[in-house]
Amino acid sequence: MIEWAMITLLAAAVLLFVFSFFSRDRYKTLAEEAEEREMRLLQELYIVKKRIEVLEKQSQSGLRMYTRDDLLEMQEEGSSLSDMKLETGLSEEQIEALLDGKGSS
């Protein structure tokens, strides 16, 4: 009787051991997902830092960033497209894109 119990337990142990090699490792999947998220976060952080550098360079060089509201206000005051172009330093396409709400400088 004890022999059968030992054989059954040994067979169950061998089956579970073999099964453990074929089962998915949940921790490995979670680690991979965390690594992917970390990489995306680092890429976004890099992009934000580059944008900040560009903005800092523009502010140090005396360039002003014009928003859509700034251009709309100039337009309401009666400024023509060429006047806005001279004052802002933006191209006509950039001004029109900002006024249309399709882009930024």
C-alpha positions in Angstrom: 0.0 0.0 0.0 2.7 2.4 0.9 4.6 1.5 -2.2 1.6 2.5 -4.4 1.3 5.8 -2.5 5.1 6.5 -3.1 4.8 5.6 -6.8 1.8 7.8 -7.2 3.5 10.7 -5.5 6.7 10.2 -7.5 4.7 10.1 -10.8 2.8 13.3 -9.8 6.0 15.0 -9.0 7.6 14.1 -12.3 4.4 15.2 -14.2 4.4 18.6 -12.3 8.1 19.0 -13.0 7.7 18.4 -16.7 4.6 20.6 -16.8 6.5 23.5 -15.2 8.8 23.7 -18.3 5.8 24.1 -20.6 3.8 26.6 -18.5 4.0 30.3 -19.2 6.1 32.3 -16.8 3.8 35.1 -15.6 6.6 37.0 -14.0 8.6 37.0 -17.2 5.6 38.4 -19.1 5.1 41.1 -16.5 8.8 42.0 -16.6 8.7 42.3 -20.4 5.7 44.6 -20.2 7.3 46.7 -17.6 10.5 47.0 -19.7 8.4 48.0 -22.7 6.6 50.7 -20.7 9.9 51.9 -19.3 11.4 52.2 -22.8 8.3 54.2 -24.1 8.5 56.5 -21.1 12.3 57.1 -21.6 11.6 57.9 -25.3 8.9 60.3 -24.4 11.1 61.9 -21.8 13.9 62.3 -24.4 11.4 64.0 -26.8 10.2 66.4 -24.1 13.8 67.3 -23.1 14.6 68.0 -26.8 11.6 70.2 -27.1 12.6 72.1 -23.9 16.1 72.6 -25.3 14.6 74.1 -28.5 12.3 76.4 -26.5 15.2 77.5 -24.3 17.4 78.3 -27.3 14.6 80.3 -28.9 14.0 82.2 -25.7 17.7 82.9 -25.3 18.0 84.1 -28.9 15.2 86.6 -28.3 12.7 84.8 -30.5 9.1 84.9 -29.3 6.8 82.0 -29.7 3.5 83.1 -31.2 0.3 81.3 -30.5 -2.9 81.1 -32.4 -4.5 83.5 -30.0 -1.7 86.0 -30.6 -2.2 85.8 -34.4 -6.0 86.1 -34.0 -5.5 89.2 -31.9 -3.2 90.7 -34.5 -5.8 89.9 -37.2 -8.6 91.6 -35.2 -6.4 94.7 -34.8 -6.3 94.9 -38.6 -2.8 93.4 -39.3 -2.5 91.9 -42.7 -0.8 88.6 -43.4 2.4 90.4 -44.6 2.3 92.5 -41.4 2.1 89.4 -39.3 4.8 87.8 -41.3 7.2 90.7 -40.6 6.3 91.0 -36.9 6.5 87.3 -36.1 9.2 86.1 -38.5 6.9 83.2 -39.5 6.2 82.2 -43.0 2.8 82.7 -44.6 2.2 79.0 -44.5 3.0 78.8 -40.8 0.7 81.8 -40.0 -2.1 80.3 -42.0 -1.7 76.9 -40.4 -1.8 78.5 -36.9 -4.8 80.5 -37.8 -6.6 77.4 -39.1 -5.6 75.6 -36.0 -3.6 73.0 -37.9 -0.1 73.5 -36.5 2.3 75.3 -34.2 5.3 77.4 -35.0 
